[in-house]
Amino acid sequence: MATPMTKPIKFEFSSQKEITEANRERRQNVLRALQIIRKGQTEAAASAETEKSDK
């Protein structure tokens, strides 16, 4: 069973604008990571197809 939090989480942001900017930056980082992963998967699939056709 999860233990209840004793202290509220404090954000280091001073304004809603800073929170919005941080969230936008976080979202861009996630999208960039997903693009890299997808690119890696398609390259791996392509090289697997090449290996199959070579045999």
N, C-alpha and C positions, 0 to 999 in steps of 0.2 A: 504494500500500500504506500502511496506517495505521501511524503511528509508535507504538511502545509508550510507555505512560505511565511517566515516570521517578519521579514522586512519587505516593504514595497520596493519594486525595482526603480532605481533613480536613473533618469535619462540625462546624458551630458549635454543635451541640446537646450538652447535657451529660447528658441522660437519654433513655431509651426513650420516656417519656411525652411529652417535647418533640417527639421525632421523629414520634410518632403524631399529636399535635396539628397539627404542620406539614403532615403528609400529608393530614389531614382538611381543613384549610384549603385546601390546593392542590386537592383533589378538588372541594370546593364551588365554588371559582373556575372550574374547568373546566366543571362542570355549569351554572353561571350563564351562562358564555360560550356554551355550547351552546344553552341556552334562548333567549338573545338572538338567536343566529344563526337558529334554527328559526323564531322569531317573525318575524324579518325576511324569511325565505324565504316563509312563508305569506302575509305581507302583500304581498310582491312578486307572488306567484302570484295572489292575489285581485285586485290592481290590474290585472294582465295580463288576467285573465278579464273584468274590467269594461271594459277598453279594447276587447277583442274584441267584446263584446256591444253596445258603443256604435256600432260601425261597421255 
